[in-house]
């Protein structure tokens, strides 16, 4: 009987010691892990892409206050747009009109996006597109060309609403460099050149951040652009 009581006490002590150790290790990791690898820290669009980045972007879809705070800390300039419906299953919530990022965007008068979408776009621009342009092409990005963001429409060839219908997507068609080069998805995607490599790596970088990334290899409708969205899907094609 005494042995059983001592055994129970020993087990309780062991469990207590284990929990204390977990708490100590967890606390140490929380304060020492870089932000991009620490899922407990808030989203920082300035931090490099890490193990926790995608999860934080996913959380940002449901935490608009924290999302807008992250954009403010990252230096983005934007105008918040009031929530509204613009048609059947169309409209936006927690959205903004982008005014200034690190790189100008062309192809649309106004880029309207949800906050989470804008955060993913900015991280992709800052930590994927701009560094790859320098690394692979030896030039700086001066503009990212797009086919726009918000549009009240269906997925091409279907009766299902596109993520564009809720300002939750962007279509990127090309890039302009400070040496005068223009790189277009439709022209360079399949080429075995630095421009082609740049496009393929830029697209793969998007797969690490967006819920859905679709390019020319997906179907003919995407032969001339990359579609990036923060919808409920999980696709990289």
C-alpha distance (Angstrom), angle and dihedral (degrees) to the residues before:
residue distance angle dihedral
X1 . . .
X2 3.80 . .
X3 3.81 90.5 .
X4 3.81 90.6 53.3
X5 3.81 91.4 49.6
X6 3.80 91.1 48.3
X7 3.78 90.3 47.1
X8 3.79 91.2 52.4
X9 3.79 90.9 48.5
X10 3.79 90.8 49.2
X11 3.79 90.9 50.5
X12 3.79 91.1 50.4
X13 3.80 90.8 50.5
X14 3.81 91.4 48.8
X15 3.79 91.7 50.3
X16 3.79 90.6 47.8
X17 3.81 91.9 49.5
X18 3.80 90.2 48.2
X19 3.80 92.6 51.5
X20 3.80 91.5 48.3
X21 3.80 90.2 50.0
X22 3.82 90.9 49.9
X23 3.80 90.1 49.6
X24 3.81 92.6 48.8
X25 3.81 93.4 46.7
X26 3.81 92.2 44.6
X27 3.79 91.5 50.3
X28 3.80 91.5 47.7
X29 3.80 92.1 49.4
X30 3.80 91.7 47.3
X31 3.80 91.9 56.9
X32 3.80 97.9 37.7
X33 3.82 104.5 38.4
X34 3.82 113.0 93.8
X35 3.78 113.5 -109.0
X36 3.80 93.9 -109.0
X37 3.82 91.2 58.8
X38 3.81 98.2 38.9
X39 3.83 113.4 86.7
X40 3.81 91.4 -168.6
X41 3.79 94.7 62.0
X42 3.78 122.6 84.6
X43 3.79 121.8 -99.2
X44 3.80 113.1 -82.0
X45 3.80 113.2 -171.9
X46 3.81 89.5 -165.6
X47 3.81 93.7 59.9
X48 3.82 119.1 93.4
X49 3.79 117.9 -101.5
X50 3.80 111.4 -84.7
X51 3.79 144.7 159.1
X52 3.81 92.7 -70.4
X53 3.82 100.3 42.1
X54 3.80 98.6 91.2
X55 3.80 92.1 46.7
X56 3.79 91.2 51.1
X57 3.80 91.2 49.9
X58 3.79 88.8 50.9
X59 3.81 90.6 51.7
X60 3.79 89.6 48.7
X61 3.81 88.9 67.5
X62 3.80 88.2 67.1
X63 3.82 98.8 34.2
X64 3.82 106.4 58.5
X65 3.81 94.9 165.6
X66 3.81 92.1 55.7
X67 3.79 90.1 42.1
X68 3.80 94.9 55.1
X69 3.81 89.6 44.9
X70 3.82 88.6 56.1
X71 3.81 91.2 51.3
X72 3.80 90.6 49.4
X73 3.80 91.5 50.5
X74 3.80 89.2 49.3
X75 3.79 92.5 56.2
X76 3.80 99.1 -114.7
X77 3.78 117.1 155.6
X78 3.77 115.7 -143.3
X79 3.77 145.3 140.6
X80 3.77 118.6 -123.4
X81 3.78 114.5 -125.7
X82 3.81 121.0 -143.9
X83 3.80 114.2 -114.2
X84 3.79 111.3 -98.3
X85 3.77 145.9 151.0
X86 3.78 117.6 -120.2
X87 3.80 99.5 -178.9
X88 3.77 142.8 -27.0
X89 3.83 106.2 -30.9
X90 3.80 88.9 -12.3
X91 3.77 131.5 113.9
X92 3.76 139.6 69.2
X93 3.79 143.6 -92.2
X94 3.81 126.6 -165.9
X95 3.79 89.1 6.8
X96 3.78 137.3 150.5
X97 3.78 142.8 -165.6
X98 3.79 108.0 -123.5
X99 3.80 113.1 -130.1
X100 3.78 103.9 169.4
X101 3.79 137.6 4.7
X102 3.80 130.9 157.5
X103 3.81 90.6 -78.5
X104 3.82 128.3 34.5
X105 3.79 116.6 -115.4
X106 3.78 121.8 -141.6
X107 3.77 137.1 -167.8
X108 3.80 99.4 59.6
X109 3.78 131.9 60.0
X110 3.81 91.7 -135.6
X111 3.79 129.5 14.2
X112 3.80 108.1 -144.9
X113 3.78 115.2 -170.9
X114 3.76 141.0 156.4
X115 3.78 113.1 -102.9
X116 3.80 93.7 -108.2
X117 3.80 91.1 49.6
X118 3.80 91.1 49.6
X119 3.82 90.5 49.4
X120 3.80 91.6 52.4
X121 3.81 91.8 46.1
X122 3.78 91.7 50.7
X123 3.82 94.0 48.4
X124 3.81 89.5 48.2
X125 3.81 91.0 49.4
X126 3.81 94.7 44.6
X127 3.80 100.9 40.4
X128 3.82 103.8 25.2
X129 3.81 116.2 23.8
X130 3.80 100.2 36.4
X131 3.83 97.6 44.9
X132 3.82 92.4 44.4
X133 3.79 91.3 52.1
X134 3.80 89.3 55.9
X135 3.80 94.4 41.8
X136 3.82 100.6 44.0
X137 3.79 104.1 23.8
X138 3.80 101.6 28.1
X139 3.79 91.4 -131.6
X140 3.78 140.6 96.0
X141 3.78 125.7 -110.1
X142 3.78 113.7 -112.2
X143 3.80 98.0 174.1
X144 3.78 142.0 5.8
X145 3.81 111.5 -146.0
X146 3.79 118.6 -144.5
X147 3.77 142.2 177.8
X148 3.79 88.3 -136.7
X149 3.77 139.0 -98.0
X150 3.81 119.0 -115.8
X151 3.81 117.9 50.9
X152 3.80 128.2 147.6
X153 3.80 98.0 -128.4
X154 3.77 145.8 112.9
X155 3.78 129.1 -103.7
X156 3.80 105.4 -84.0
X157 3.80 110.7 -85.8
X158 3.80 95.1 7.0
X159 3.80 142.7 84.9
X160 3.79 92.4 -126.2
X161 3.77 120.5 105.5
X162 3.79 116.2 -110.7
X163 3.79 121.4 -126.0
X164 3.80 83.5 -115.4
X165 3.81 86.4 72.0
X166 3.80 89.7 68.7
X167 3.83 97.8 38.5
X168 3.78 89.4 -106.3
X169 3.82 100.7 123.2
X170 3.79 144.6 54.1
X171 3.81 131.1 -157.8
X172 3.81 113.4 -146.7
X173 3.80 114.6 -161.6
X174 3.79 104.0 172.6
X175 3.78 152.8 -32.4
X176 3.80 136.4 -111.8
X177 3.79 123.8 -149.6
X178 3.78 134.5 -154.3
X179 3.82 90.8 -114.5
X180 3.81 90.6 62.2
X181 3.80 98.5 -101.4
X182 3.79 119.1 139.5
X183 3.78 116.2 -156.7
X184 3.79 116.1 -162.4
X185 3.77 126.0 -171.6
X186 3.79 91.6 -137.4
X187 3.81 92.7 51.8
X188 3.79 104.9 38.2
X189 3.82 109.7 25.0
X190 3.79 97.4 98.5
X191 3.79 98.1 33.8
X192 3.79 122.2 112.2
X193 3.79 92.3 -133.1
X194 3.80 136.5 105.7
X195 3.81 87.6 -96.4
X196 3.79 91.1 53.9
X197 3.79 92.1 46.9
X198 3.79 90.2 49.3
X199 3.82 91.7 53.8
X200 3.79 93.5 47.7
X201 3.80 93.5 49.0
X202 3.80 92.4 44.5
X203 3.81 88.8 53.4
X204 3.81 93.2 48.1
X205 3.79 88.8 49.7
X206 3.79 88.2 56.7
X207 3.80 89.9 54.8
X208 3.81 88.5 63.6
X209 3.79 92.2 57.6
X210 3.80 112.7 27.2
X211 3.78 126.6 65.8
X212 3.80 91.0 -133.1
X213 3.81 126.8 26.5
X214 3.81 117.9 177.5
X215 3.81 126.3 178.9
X216 3.80 141.6 165.0
X217 3.81 92.3 -64.3
X218 3.82 90.2 60.8
X219 3.80 99.2 65.4
X220 3.79 143.6 -44.2
X221 3.80 92.3 -88.1
X222 3.82 88.3 67.4
X223 3.80 97.4 44.1
X224 3.82 91.5 113.4
X225 3.80 104.6 36.7
X226 3.79 149.6 26.8
X227 3.79 116.6 -113.5
X228 3.81 113.7 -151.4
X229 3.79 122.0 179.7
X230 3.80 141.7 164.0
X231 3.79 95.8 -142.5
X232 3.81 127.3 130.3
X233 3.81 95.3 -83.2
X234 3.80 130.9 96.4
X235 3.81 111.2 -147.1
X236 3.80 137.6 136.0
X237 3.82 111.0 179.5
